[in-house]
Amino acid sequence: MKQSPFLYVAITTLLLITITIMCAMDFPFNWVFYLTVIGQVFIIIMVYKVLTDNYTTSKTFEHFYEDCPIEPLEVRAENETFR
């Protein structure tokens, strides 16, 4: 079964949010430091997994957003003279 890269994005996000909370709560420096180093490794892994994911779509920029598709608009100018 192929894993989705969204799992790596979620894990990395939760880890970095945890580091932020730990900094605000004055946790010991060594905990924050080691989790920051682990977070940087997770960011590299996450970026690699997202960029190497075999995802294809038939959508183009003309489709705009998937949740609110729009039809391509053709603008015609009236009384326009070309030189």
C-alpha positions in Angstrom: 0.0 0.0 0.0 1.4 3.4 -1.0 1.5 6.0 1.7 0.2 9.5 1.0 2.7 12.4 1.5 0.0 14.0 3.6 1.0 11.8 6.5 4.5 13.3 6.4 3.1 16.8 6.2 0.9 16.2 9.2 3.7 14.7 11.4 6.0 17.5 10.5 3.4 20.2 11.3 2.5 18.6 14.6 6.2 18.3 15.5 7.0 22.0 14.7 3.8 23.2 16.6 5.0 21.1 19.6 8.4 22.8 19.4 6.7 26.2 19.4 4.6 25.4 22.4 7.7 24.0 24.2 9.6 27.2 23.6 6.7 29.3 25.0 6.5 27.1 28.1 10.3 27.4 28.8 11.1 23.7 28.4 14.8 22.8 28.9 17.0 23.9 26.1 18.3 20.4 25.2 14.7 19.1 24.6 13.9 22.0 22.3 17.2 21.7 20.5 16.9 18.0 19.8 13.3 18.3 18.7 14.3 21.2 16.4 17.1 19.0 14.8 14.6 16.2 14.4 12.1 18.7 12.9 14.6 19.8 10.3 15.2 16.2 9.3 11.4 15.7 9.0 11.1 18.8 6.8 13.7 17.3 4.4 11.9 14.0 4.3 8.5 15.7 3.9 9.8 17.8 1.0 11.3 14.8 -0.7 8.1 12.7 -0.3 5.9 15.5 -1.6 8.1 16.2 -4.6 8.5 12.6 -5.6 4.9 11.6 -5.2 3.4 10.2 -8.4 0.3 12.5 -8.5 -1.3 13.4 -11.8 -4.3 15.5 -12.6 -6.2 16.6 -15.7 -6.9 20.0 -14.3 -5.2 23.1 -15.7 -5.0 26.7 -14.5 -8.1 27.4 -16.6 -10.1 25.3 -14.2 -9.3 27.7 -11.3 -10.1 26.1 -8.0 -11.6 22.6 -7.8 -14.2 23.5 -5.2 -15.5 26.4 -7.3 -14.8 25.6 -11.0 -15.3 28.4 -13.5 -15.7 28.2 -17.3 -13.0 29.9 -19.3 -14.0 33.5 -20.2 -13.4 34.9 -23.7 -13.3 38.7 -23.8 -14.1 40.3 -27.2 -13.5 44.0 -27.7 -16.1 45.9 -29.8 -15.2 48.6 -32.3 -11.5 47.8 -32.1 -9.3 48.6 -35.1 -6.0 47.0 -35.7 -3.2 48.9 -37.4 
